């Protein structure tokens, strides 16, 4: 049985900045049956590896080039993870505060607009003034609902 093998490795970019490594392995073989007939067979396989660390096979080879490279790579990945966790512990509460602040601001603006609409009606202002003032909170609520629906469906 004769056999040929080709091995193609490549790096594929990912959206999160990490690269995905792909490896195509292809083997061709000729099978000779007992009755003397020959059959060509090709076996194909693909392996994918994605993440902050290299493939285990490649990881071991780094030590051949630089003796402490695997330890340094692991430290780098741990520092990156700690950095991400630190950022998330700061960003999530800040986003929550900003959302609450926006809701309070929207409520105050709506309340002021409604009070001014009632005041305008009480002072016998044209009806268009009251409608315009009431339209501010109504349109802002409608805009918020449309934005929320779009973001949940998309």
Secondary structure, 3 states (H helix, E strand, C coil): CCEEEEEEEEEEECCCCCEEEEEEEEEEEEEECCCCCEEEEEEEEEEEEECCCCCHHHHHHHHHHCCCHHHHHHHHHHHHHHHHHHHHHHHHHHHHHHHHHHHHHHHHHHHHHHHHHHHHHHCCCCHHHHHHHHHHHHHHHHHHHHHHHHHHHC
